[in-house]
Amino acid sequence: MSTSTAVLEGDHPGSGDGHEAHHPSDGHYVKIAVALAVITALEVAWSYMGLPTVLEVGGLLLMMAIKFFVVAAQFMHLKFDSKVLTRLFYAGLFLAVGVYLAALFTFRIF
């Protein structure tokens, strides 16, 4: 048996390396996708409700943040990554949101 064959045999599911124990099933990802679709539908409905600007933008930003965290944690696999890398990623997110909100307040959007 060659070295390349040994490497390939160790990479298939059930090889006992424990890697597949960390990843959810396909059904889990389908449930996440359905939840994201429901939140998106709520966002669209929210935008047509004619709410005051502060409440409308605030609600949309909240729903956007929820969807972002779900996508980052589940589909980008941050849930399985090192905690240091996850914190670094979220620190960049909070900085970007802070800059965005500062720009909104500067132009008196609220």
N, CA, C and O atoms as a GROMACS GRO file, in nm:
protein
  440
    1MET      N    1   0.085  -0.117   0.000
    1MET     CA    2   0.000   0.000   0.000
    1MET      C    3   0.089   0.123   0.000
    1MET      O    4   0.184   0.131   0.079
    2SER      N    5   0.060   0.219  -0.088
    2SER     CA    6   0.140   0.340  -0.097
    2SER      C    7   0.099   0.439   0.012
    2SER      O    8  -0.004   0.423   0.077
    3THR      N    9   0.182   0.541   0.030
    3THR     CA   10   0.155   0.642   0.131
    3THR      C   11   0.029   0.721   0.097
    3THR      O   12  -0.050   0.752   0.186
    4SER      N   13   0.009   0.752  -0.031
    4SER     CA   14  -0.109   0.830  -0.069
    4SER      C   15  -0.238   0.752  -0.044
    4SER      O   16  -0.340   0.811  -0.008
    5THR      N   17  -0.234   0.619  -0.061
    5THR     CA   18  -0.352   0.537  -0.034
    5THR      C   19  -0.383   0.537   0.114
    5THR      O   20  -0.500   0.542   0.153
    6ALA      N   21  -0.282   0.533   0.198
    6ALA     CA   22  -0.303   0.532   0.342
    6ALA      C   23  -0.365   0.664   0.388
    6ALA      O   24  -0.450   0.666   0.478
    7VAL      N   25  -0.322   0.774   0.327
    7VAL     CA   26  -0.379   0.903   0.364
    7VAL      C   27  -0.525   0.910   0.323
    7VAL      O   28  -0.609   0.957   0.399
    8LEU      N   29  -0.556   0.862   0.202
    8LEU     CA   30  -0.694   0.865   0.154
    8LEU      C   31  -0.784   0.776   0.238
    8LEU      O   32  -0.898   0.813   0.264
    9GLU      N   33  -0.736   0.662   0.279
    9GLU     CA   34  -0.818   0.573   0.359
    9GLU      C   35  -0.849   0.634   0.495
    9GLU      O   36  -0.955   0.607   0.551
   10GLY      N   37  -0.759   0.714   0.549
   10GLY     CA   38  -0.781   0.776   0.679
   10GLY      C   39  -0.874   0.895   0.673
   10GLY      O   40  -0.918   0.944   0.777
   11ASP      N   41  -0.906   0.943   0.552
   11ASP     CA   42  -0.989   1.062   0.538
   11ASP      C   43  -1.138   1.032   0.519
   11ASP      O   44  -1.219   1.125   0.524
   12HIS      N   45  -1.175   0.907   0.496
   12HIS     CA   46  -1.316   0.881   0.469
   12HIS      C   47  -1.396   0.875   0.598
   12HIS      O   48  -1.341   0.849   0.705
   13PRO      N   49  -1.529   0.901   0.589
   13PRO     CA   50  -1.614   0.896   0.708
   13PRO      C   51  -1.604   0.759   0.775
   13PRO      O   52  -1.595   0.656   0.708
   14GLY      N   53  -1.605   0.761   0.904
   14GLY     CA   54  -1.596   0.637   0.979
   14GLY      C   55  -1.454   0.593   1.001
   14GLY      O   56  -1.430   0.480   1.043
   15SER      N   57  -1.358   0.681   0.973
   15SER     CA   58  -1.218   0.642   0.988
   15SER      C   59  -1.176   0.644   1.134
   15SER      O   60  -1.066   0.600   1.168
   16GLY      N   61  -1.264   0.694   1.222
   16GLY     CA   62  -1.233   0.690   1.364
   16GLY      C   63  -1.151   0.808   1.412
   16GLY      O   64  -1.103   0.807   1.526
   17ASP      N   65  -1.134   0.911   1.329
   17ASP     CA   66  -1.054   1.025   1.373
   17ASP      C   67  -1.135   1.123   1.457
   17ASP      O   68  -1.078   1.217   1.513
   18GLY      N   69  -1.267   1.104   1.468
   18GLY     CA   70  -1.352   1.188   1.551
   18GLY      C   71  -1.390   1.320   1.486
   18GLY      O   72  -1.461   1.400   1.547
   19HIS      N   73  -1.344   1.346   1.364
   19HIS     CA   74  -1.371   1.474   1.298
   19HIS      C   75  -1.520   1.492   1.270
   19HIS      O   76  -1.574   1.601   1.288
   20GLU      N   77  -1.587   1.386   1.226
   20GLU     CA   78  -1.728   1.400   1.189
   20GLU      C   79  -1.818   1.415   1.310
   20GLU      O   80  -1.935   1.453   1.295
   21ALA      N   81  -1.768   1.388   1.431
   21ALA     CA   82  -1.849   1.404   1.551
   21ALA      C   83  -1.876   1.551   1.580
   21ALA      O   84  -1.970   1.582   1.653
   22HIS      N   85  -1.797   1.642   1.525
   22HIS     CA   86  -1.813   1.784   1.552
   22HIS      C   87  -1.912   1.851   1.459
   22HIS      O   88  -1.956   1.962   1.486
   23HIS      N   89  -1.949   1.787   1.350
   23HIS     CA   90  -2.034   1.851   1.252
   23HIS      C   91  -2.176   1.795   1.257
   23HIS      O   92  -2.195   1.674   1.261
   24PRO      N   93  -2.276   1.886   1.257
   24PRO     CA   94  -2.415   1.842   1.260
   24PRO      C   95  -2.458   1.776   1.130
   24PRO      O   96  -2.387   1.779   1.029
   25SER      N   97  -2.574   1.717   1.135
   25SER     CA   98  -2.628   1.648   1.018
   25SER      C   99  -2.681   1.749   0.916
   25SER      O  100  -2.690   1.868   0.943
   26ASP      N  101  -2.714   1.698   0.799
   26ASP     CA  102  -2.770   1.782   0.694
   26ASP      C  103  -2.905   1.841   0.738
   26ASP      O  104  -2.938   1.955   0.704
   27GLY      N  105  -2.982   1.764   0.812
   27GLY     CA  106  -3.111   1.812   0.862
   27GLY      C  107  -3.097   1.935   0.949
   27GLY      O  108  -3.182   2.023   0.947
   28HIS      N  109  -2.990   1.941   1.026
   28HIS     CA  110  -2.964   2.057   1.111
   28HIS      C  111  -2.946   2.182   1.024
   28HIS      O  112  -2.998   2.289   1.056
   29TYR      N  113  -2.870   2.167   0.916
   29TYR     CA  114  -2.848   2.281   0.827
   29TYR      C  115  -2.976   2.322   0.755
   29TYR      O  116  -2.995   2.441   0.728
   30VAL      N  117  -3.062   2.228   0.725
   30VAL     CA  118  -3.190   2.261   0.662
   30VAL      C  119  -3.276   2.341   0.760
   30VAL      O  120  -3.341   2.438   0.721
   31LYS      N  121  -3.277   2.301   0.888
   31LYS     CA  122  -3.353   2.375   0.989
   31LYS      C  123  -3.300   2.517   1.004
   31LYS      O  124  -3.378   2.611   1.017
   32ILE      N  125  -3.169   2.533   1.001
   32ILE     CA  126  -3.109   2.666   1.009
   32ILE      C  127  -3.151   2.750   0.888
   32ILE      O  128  -3.185   2.867   0.903
   33ALA      N  129  -3.149   2.690   0.770
   33ALA     CA  130  -3.188   2.762   0.648
   33ALA      C  131  -3.334   2.806   0.654
   33ALA      O  132  -3.368   2.917   0.612
   34VAL      N  133  -3.422   2.720   0.706
   34VAL     CA  134  -3.563   2.756   0.719
   34VAL      C  135  -3.580   2.871   0.819
   34VAL      O  136  -3.656   2.964   0.794
   35ALA      N  137  -3.508   2.864   0.931
   35ALA     CA  138  -3.515   2.972   1.030
   35ALA      C  139  -3.467   3.104   0.970
   35ALA      O  140  -3.526   3.208   0.995
   36LEU      N  141  -3.360   3.099   0.892
   36LEU     CA  142  -3.310   3.220   0.827
   36LEU      C  143  -3.411   3.275   0.726
   36LEU      O  144  -3.426   3.397   0.712
   37ALA      N  145  -3.481   3.187   0.656
   37ALA     CA  146  -3.584   3.231   0.561
   37ALA      C  147  -3.701   3.297   0.635
   37ALA      O  148  -3.757   3.396   0.587
   38VAL      N  149  -3.737   3.242   0.750
   38VAL     CA  150  -3.846   3.302   0.829
   38VAL      C  151  -3.806   3.440   0.878
   38VAL      O  152  -3.885   3.534   0.871
   39ILE      N  153  -3.683   3.455   0.927
   39ILE     CA  154  -3.637   3.586   0.974
   39ILE      C  155  -3.632   3.685   0.858
   39ILE      O  156  -3.665   3.803   0.875
   40THR      N  157  -3.592   3.639   0.740
   40THR     CA  158  -3.590   3.727   0.622
   40THR      C  159  -3.732   3.772   0.587
   40THR      O  160  -3.753   3.888   0.553
   41ALA      N  161  -3.828   3.681   0.594
   41ALA     CA  162  -3.968   3.718   0.568
   41ALA      C  163  -4.016   3.821   0.670
   41ALA      O  164  -4.089   3.913   0.636
   42LEU      N  165  -3.974   3.803   0.797
   42LEU     CA  166  -4.010   3.902   0.899
   42LEU      C  167  -3.948   4.038   0.870
   42LEU      O  168  -4.011   4.141   0.893
   43GLU      N  169  -3.826   4.039   0.820
   43GLU     CA  170  -3.761   4.165   0.783
   43GLU      C  171  -3.838   4.237   0.673
   43GLU      O  172  -3.858   4.358   0.679
   44VAL      N  173  -3.880   4.162   0.573
   44VAL     CA  174  -3.955   4.223   0.462
   44VAL      C  175  -4.088   4.278   0.512
   44VAL      O  176  -4.126   4.390   0.479
   45ALA      N  177  -4.157   4.199   0.594
   45ALA     CA  178  -4.285   4.245   0.650
   45ALA      C  179  -4.263   4.367   0.739
   45ALA      O  180  -4.344   4.460   0.737
   46TRP      N  181  -4.156   4.367   0.818
   46TRP     CA  182  -4.123   4.478   0.909
   46TRP      C  183  -4.104   4.608   0.830
   46TRP      O  184  -4.146   4.715   0.875
   47SER      N  185  -4.042   4.598   0.715
   47SER     CA  186  -4.014   4.718   0.637
   47SER      C  187  -4.140   4.779   0.576
   47SER      O  188  -4.140   4.897   0.540
   48TYR      N  189  -4.248   4.701   0.563
   48TYR     CA  190  -4.373   4.752   0.508
   48TYR      C  191  -4.472   4.796   0.614
   48TYR      O  192  -4.583   4.838   0.581
   49MET      N  193  -4.436   4.789   0.742
   49MET     CA  194  -4.530   4.819   0.850
   49MET      C  195  -4.548   4.969   0.874
   49MET      O  196  -4.642   5.009   0.944
   50GLY      N  197  -4.462   5.052   0.819
   50GLY     CA  198  -4.476   5.196   0.836
   50GLY      C  199  -4.442   5.243   0.977
   50GLY      O  200  -4.503   5.337   1.028
   51LEU      N  201  -4.347   5.179   1.040
   51LEU     CA  202  -4.305   5.216   1.175
   51LEU      C  203  -4.220   5.342   1.174
   51LEU      O  204  -4.166   5.379   1.070
   52PRO      N  205  -4.206   5.409   1.290
   52PRO     CA  206  -4.113   5.522   1.296
   52PRO      C  207  -3.972   5.476   1.258
   52PRO      O  208  -3.936   5.360   1.279
   53THR      N  209  -3.893   5.567   1.202
   53THR     CA  210  -3.762   5.533   1.147
   53THR      C  211  -3.672   5.463   1.248
   53THR      O  212  -3.607   5.363   1.215
   54VAL      N  213  -3.667   5.514   1.371
   54VAL     CA  214  -3.580   5.455   1.473
   54VAL      C  215  -3.620   5.311   1.500
   54VAL      O  216  -3.534   5.223   1.507
   55LEU      N  217  -3.748   5.286   1.516
   55LEU     CA  218  -3.796   5.150   1.544
   55LEU      C  219  -3.776   5.059   1.423
   55LEU      O  220  -3.737   4.943   1.438
   56GLU      N  221  -3.802   5.111   1.304
   56GLU     CA  222  -3.785   5.030   1.183
   56GLU      C  223  -3.640   4.989   1.163
   56GLU      O  224  -3.609   4.872   1.143
   57VAL      N  225  -3.550   5.088   1.168
   57VAL     CA  226  -3.407   5.059   1.146
   57VAL      C  227  -3.352   4.974   1.260
   57VAL      O  228  -3.274   4.882   1.237
   58GLY      N  229  -3.392   5.006   1.383
   58GLY     CA  230  -3.346   4.927   1.497
   58GLY      C  231  -3.388   4.781   1.488
   58GLY      O  232  -3.307   4.691   1.513
   59GLY      N  233  -3.513   4.757   1.454
   59GLY     CA  234  -3.561   4.620   1.439
   59GLY      C  235  -3.492   4.546   1.326
   59GLY      O  236  -3.457   4.428   1.339
   60LEU      N  237  -3.472   4.615   1.214
   60LEU     CA  238  -3.403   4.553   1.101
   60LEU      C  239  -3.258   4.522   1.135
   60LEU      O  240  -3.206   4.417   1.097
   61LEU      N  241  -3.191   4.613   1.207
   61LEU     CA  242  -3.052   4.587   1.248
   61LEU      C  243  -3.044   4.468   1.344
   61LEU      O  244  -2.952   4.388   1.336
   62LEU      N  245  -3.141   4.458   1.434
   62LEU     CA  246  -3.142   4.346   1.528
   62LEU      C  247  -3.161   4.213   1.454
   62LEU      O  248  -3.089   4.116   1.481
   63MET      N  249  -3.257   4.208   1.362
   63MET     CA  250  -3.279   4.085   1.287
   63MET      C  251  -3.159   4.051   1.200
   63MET      O  252  -3.124   3.934   1.183
   64MET      N  253  -3.096   4.154   1.143
   64MET     CA  254  -2.976   4.133   1.063
   64MET      C  255  -2.864   4.074   1.148
   64MET      O  256  -2.793   3.983   1.104
   65ALA      N  257  -2.848   4.126   1.270
   65ALA     CA  258  -2.742   4.076   1.358
   65ALA      C  259  -2.767   3.931   1.397
   65ALA      O  260  -2.674   3.851   1.402
   66ILE      N  261  -2.892   3.896   1.424
   66ILE     CA  262  -2.925   3.758   1.459
   66ILE      C  263  -2.890   3.665   1.343
   66ILE      O  264  -2.828   3.560   1.363
   67LYS      N  265  -2.929   3.704   1.223
   67LYS     CA  266  -2.898   3.621   1.106
   67LYS      C  267  -2.747   3.610   1.085
   67LYS      O  268  -2.696   3.503   1.052
   68PHE      N  269  -2.676   3.719   1.104
   68PHE     CA  270  -2.531   3.716   1.086
   68PHE      C  271  -2.466   3.619   1.184
   68PHE      O  272  -2.382   3.538   1.145
   69PHE      N  273  -2.504   3.627   1.311
   69PHE     CA  274  -2.445   3.539   1.411
   69PHE      C  275  -2.476   3.392   1.382
   69PHE      O  276  -2.390   3.306   1.401
   70VAL      N  277  -2.597   3.364   1.337
   70VAL     CA  278  -2.633   3.225   1.304
   70VAL      C  279  -2.550   3.176   1.186
   70VAL      O  280  -2.497   3.065   1.189
   71VAL      N  281  -2.540   3.258   1.082
   71VAL     CA  282  -2.462   3.218   0.964
   71VAL      C  283  -2.315   3.201   0.999
   71VAL      O  284  -2.252   3.103   0.959
   72ALA      N  285  -2.260   3.295   1.074
   72ALA     CA  286  -2.118   3.287   1.110
   72ALA      C  287  -2.090   3.166   1.198
   72ALA      O  288  -1.990   3.097   1.179
   73ALA      N  289  -2.177   3.139   1.294
   73ALA     CA  290  -2.154   3.028   1.386
   73ALA      C  291  -2.175   2.893   1.318
   73ALA      O  292  -2.098   2.799   1.341
   74GLN      N  293  -2.277   2.882   1.235
   74GLN     CA  294  -2.311   2.752   1.178
   74GLN      C  295  -2.243   2.724   1.044
   74GLN      O  296  -2.175   2.622   1.029
   75PHE      N  297  -2.260   2.814   0.948
   75PHE     CA  298  -2.212   2.786   0.814
   75PHE      C  299  -2.064   2.819   0.795
   75PHE      O  300  -1.998   2.760   0.710
   76MET      N  301  -2.011   2.913   0.875
   76MET     CA  302  -1.869   2.943   0.868
   76MET      C  303  -1.792   2.860   0.971
   76MET      O  304  -1.670   2.871   0.981
   77HIS      N  305  -1.863   2.780   1.047
   77HIS     CA  306  -1.805   2.687   1.145
   77HIS      C  307  -1.724   2.757   1.254
   77HIS      O  308  -1.630   2.699   1.306
   78LEU      N  309  -1.760   2.881   1.289
   78LEU     CA  310  -1.692   2.949   1.398
   78LEU      C  311  -1.719   2.879   1.530
   78LEU      O  312  -1.640   2.889   1.624
   79LYS      N  313  -1.829   2.809   1.537
   79LYS     CA  314  -1.863   2.735   1.657
   79LYS      C  315  -1.758   2.628   1.688
   79LYS      O  316  -1.737   2.593   1.804
   80PHE      N  317  -1.693   2.579   1.585
   80PHE     CA  318  -1.594   2.472   1.601
   80PHE      C  319  -1.451   2.525   1.600
   80PHE      O  320  -1.357   2.448   1.618
   81ASP      N  321  -1.434   2.655   1.578
   81ASP     CA  322  -1.301   2.715   1.567
   81ASP      C  323  -1.246   2.749   1.705
   81ASP      O  324  -1.315   2.737   1.806
   82SER      N  325  -1.123   2.791   1.705
   82SER     CA  326  -1.060   2.838   1.827
   82SER      C  327  -1.135   2.959   1.880
   82SER      O  328  -1.179   3.044   1.803
   83LYS      N  329  -1.149   2.967   2.011
   83LYS     CA  330  -1.222   3.079   2.073
   83LYS      C  331  -1.153   3.212   2.045
   83LYS      O  332  -1.220   3.315   2.033
   84VAL      N  333  -1.021   3.212   2.034
   84VAL     CA  334  -0.948   3.336   2.005
   84VAL      C  335  -0.985   3.388   1.866
   84VAL      O  336  -1.010   3.507   1.848
   85LEU      N  337  -0.990   3.299   1.767
   85LEU     CA  338  -1.027   3.340   1.632
   85LEU      C  339  -1.172   3.386   1.625
   85LEU      O  340  -1.204   3.481   1.553
   86THR      N  341  -1.259   3.319   1.698
   86THR     CA  342  -1.400   3.359   1.700
   86THR      C  343  -1.415   3.497   1.761
   86THR      O  344  -1.489   3.580   1.708
   87ARG      N  345  -1.346   3.524   1.871
   87ARG     CA  346  -1.354   3.656   1.935
   87ARG      C  347  -1.296   3.764   1.844
   87ARG      O  348  -1.350   3.875   1.837
   88LEU      N  349  -1.189   3.732   1.775
   88LEU     CA  350  -1.129   3.829   1.682
   88LEU      C  351  -1.226   3.862   1.569
   88LEU      O  352  -1.238   3.978   1.529
   89PHE      N  353  -1.294   3.761   1.517
   89PHE     CA  354  -1.392   3.782   1.410
   89PHE      C  355  -1.505   3.872   1.459
   89PHE      O  356  -1.542   3.967   1.390
   90TYR      N  357  -1.560   3.842   1.576
   90TYR     CA  358  -1.671   3.921   1.628
   90TYR      C  359  -1.627   4.061   1.668
   90TYR      O  360  -1.707   4.155   1.660
   91ALA      N  361  -1.503   4.079   1.711
   91ALA     CA  362  -1.452   4.213   1.742
   91ALA      C  363  -1.454   4.300   1.617
   91ALA      O  364  -1.491   4.417   1.624
   92GLY      N  365  -1.415   4.244   1.504
   92GLY     CA  366  -1.421   4.316   1.377
   92GLY      C  367  -1.564   4.352   1.341
   92GLY      O  368  -1.590   4.460   1.288
   93LEU      N  369  -1.656   4.260   1.368
   93LEU     CA  370  -1.798   4.287   1.340
   93LEU      C  371  -1.848   4.404   1.424
   93LEU      O  372  -1.912   4.495   1.372
   94PHE      N  373  -1.819   4.401   1.553
   94PHE     CA  374  -1.867   4.509   1.640
   94PHE      C  375  -1.805   4.643   1.601
   94PHE      O  376  -1.872   4.747   1.608
   95LEU      N  377  -1.680   4.642   1.560
   95LEU     CA  378  -1.617   4.764   1.514
   95LEU      C  379  -1.687   4.817   1.388
   95LEU      O  380  -1.714   4.936   1.377
   96ALA      N  381  -1.717   4.729   1.294
   96ALA     CA  382  -1.785   4.769   1.170
   96ALA      C  383  -1.924   4.824   1.199
   96ALA      O  384  -1.964   4.924   1.141
   97VAL      N  385  -1.998   4.759   1.288
   97VAL     CA  386  -2.133   4.807   1.324
   97VAL      C  387  -2.123   4.943   1.392
   97VAL      O  388  -2.205   5.031   1.367
   98GLY      N  389  -2.023   4.959   1.479
   98GLY     CA  390  -2.003   5.088   1.545
   98GLY      C  391  -1.977   5.200   1.445
   98GLY      O  392  -2.032   5.309   1.458
   99VAL      N  393  -1.893   5.173   1.347
   99VAL     CA  394  -1.863   5.273   1.244
   99VAL      C  395  -1.989   5.303   1.162
   99VAL      O  396  -2.015   5.418   1.129
  100TYR      N  397  -2.066   5.200   1.130
  100TYR     CA  398  -2.189   5.219   1.054
  100TYR      C  399  -2.289   5.304   1.132
  100TYR      O  400  -2.348   5.396   1.076
  101LEU      N  401  -2.306   5.274   1.260
  101LEU     CA  402  -2.398   5.353   1.342
  101LEU      C  403  -2.350   5.497   1.358
  101LEU      O  404  -2.430   5.591   1.356
  102ALA      N  405  -2.218   5.516   1.372
  102ALA     CA  406  -2.164   5.652   1.381
  102ALA      C  407  -2.193   5.729   1.252
  102ALA      O  408  -2.226   5.848   1.257
  103ALA      N  409  -2.182   5.664   1.139
  103ALA     CA  410  -2.213   5.729   1.011
  103ALA      C  411  -2.362   5.764   1.004
  103ALA      O  412  -2.398   5.872   0.956
  104LEU      N  413  -2.449   5.674   1.051
  104LEU     CA  414  -2.593   5.704   1.051
  104LEU      C  415  -2.624   5.825   1.138
  104LEU      O  416  -2.701   5.912   1.098
  105PHE      N  417  -2.563   5.831   1.256
  105PHE     CA  418  -2.588   5.944   1.345
  105PHE      C  419  -2.527   6.073   1.290
  105PHE      O  420  -2.583   6.181   1.308
  106THR      N  421  -2.413   6.061   1.222
  106THR     CA  422  -2.350   6.180   1.164
  106THR      C  423  -2.439   6.244   1.058
  106THR      O  424  -2.451   6.366   1.051
  107PHE      N  425  -2.500   6.161   0.977
  107PHE     CA  426  -2.588   6.212   0.871
  107PHE      C  427  -2.731   6.228   0.918
  107PHE      O  428  -2.820   6.255   0.838
  108ARG      N  429  -2.753   6.212   1.047
  108ARG     CA  430  -2.885   6.231   1.112
  108ARG      C  431  -2.994   6.145   1.046
  108ARG      O  432  -3.104   6.192   1.018
  109ILE      N  433  -2.960   6.019   1.023
  109ILE     CA  434  -3.058   5.925   0.967
  109ILE      C  435  -3.165   5.895   1.072
  109ILE      O  436  -3.282   5.876   1.039
  110PHE      N  437  -3.123   5.890   1.198
  110PHE     CA  438  -3.219   5.860   1.305
  110PHE      C  439  -3.290   5.985   1.348
  110PHE      O  440  -3.374   5.980   1.438
   0.00000   0.00000   0.00000
